[in-house]
Amino acid sequence: GVPVTLNTWQHIAVVFDTETNQVQMYINGVPAGSASPFTIPSSVGTLNLGADFGGRNSFVGNIDEFRIWNRALNAAEVGNLVEGPV
């Protein structure tokens, strides 16, 4: 896996491709794991950032500049996000 440095800002990106049903995680622009097939529940609910459903298991830290795209980004696009502003 890709190491995460404690007490340091990290760029984390998770990309879900609806065509392949694959999810890919990146840490500082480097692939850090994937899952396939991956399904997102079809029920409508609240989007939780930093916690699982129901707000349990909360993330301890800060989240900054959260973004959602309407398409899956490729590895080069994720790498560009790490390098500078969108």
N, C-alpha and C positions, 0 to 999 in steps of 0.2 A: 504494500500500500504506500500511499504518499503521506509523509509525516506532516503533522500539524504542529506548529510552534505555539506554545502557550503564551498568553499575554502579548500577542502580536496580531495585528489585523491580517486576516486571511481572505482571499477572494474565493468564494465557494459558488459553483454553478452546478445546477442539476437540470439536465435536458431530457425531456420526455418526447419521443418521436411517436406520434399516433399511427404512422404508417407501418412501423416495425414493432410497435409495442415494447420498445426498449428504453430504459432509462440509463443515462450516463452521468456520473458525477465527476466534477473537475475541482481540484484544489490548486489555486494559483495558476490556472491554465493547463495543468497536467492531469490527464485521465487518472481517476482515483477509484474506479470501480464501476460496474454496470450490472444490470439485471434485465433478463429477458426470458420469457414474456413478463411484462409488468402491466398490471391493470389498475386503473383509477376507478374507485367506486362510482357508480352512476347516480347515486343518491345526491340530492342537493344539500349542501351543508355549508358551514362556515369554514373559510380557509384559515388555518392556524399556522402562524409562523413561529418556529421555535418551540412547539409543543405538539404532542400527538392529539388525536381526537378527544374532545372533552377537556382539553387544556392540561392534561397530566404530563408528567415527565418533561417539565419545562427546561429549555435551554438556558444555561447560566452564562451570560455574556451580553454583548450588544450586537444588534443587527442594523446595518446602514445600507441605504440605496438598494432596496429590494425592487426587482423589475420582473415583469412577465411579458413574454413575446407571444404572438399568435402563430408561431411556427417554431420548429426545432432548429436551434443554432448548430452549426458545424464546429469542429474543433478549432479551426482558424478564427472563427468569429468569437468564440469564447476566449481564445488567447488575446485577441484585440481588446476585449473588455478589461483584461488584467492590466494591459499596457497604458490605458488612458480613458478619458471620458467618452461617452457614447455620442 
